[in-house]
Amino acid sequence: MRFKKIASSNNVRRSSQWYGKVFYTFLYHKKGVTLAELLLAVAIMAFILIALLLVFINCIILNESNRSLTVATSHAQFVMEQIKDFSITSFTTLAAQINSGRWDWNTAAITVQGLTALPNEAIDTNVAGTTTLDISLTVTWRDRGTRPRTQTLRTLIAEP
């Protein structure tokens, strides 16, 4: 049984011309890799790895930032629930309690409430109006040590 020759070197040479001379030489002559080719491959790989590392680091930073925003929002909701649960005799009493700073908390006061405070976190409450109270809570903190961040929640409370 004779084996059929699939391609002669002339046919391979002609069919491989579109790959270019370097590719053909590398595949069919198998002389090895030159130092320049090796350095180019290492440089391309290093560039890709550095780009992936930067994307990974950026994702970690964004994850931490979004976590802090979620914690700040939950702290503001906690304070809103305390204001809602406060037994009031009138709106003026509630407004006076808010304006007196009853729910203006710093990091220590937040920790006393059993919450985990963010770095330099402070909660400030304000109220406006007499028949309908416009309550706004502003949570401020420092993200990654230097960047100041703010989250504000507002609600309206009307007399029943």
VENLIN-V90959 format. One line per field, one symbol per residue. ss: DSSP state (H for helix, E for strand, C for the rest). phi: phi as a letter, one per 40 degrees, with the letter a starting at -180 (. if undefined). Layout:
ss: ???
phi: ???
//
This chain:
ss: CCCCCCCCHHHHHHHCHHHCHHHHHHHHHCCCCCHHHHHHHHHHHHHHHHHHHHHHHHHHHHHHHHHHHHHHHHHHHHHHHHHHHCCCCCHHHHHHHHHCCCCCECHHHHHHCCCCCCCCCEEEEEEECCCEEEEEEEEEEEECCCEEEEEEEEEEEECC
phi: .cccccacccccccccccchcccccccbcfchbccccccccccccccccccccccccccccccccccccccccccccccccccccccbcaccccccccccgdbcbbdccccccgbcccdfcabbbbbagbcbcbbbbbbbabcfgbccbabbbbabbbcc
//
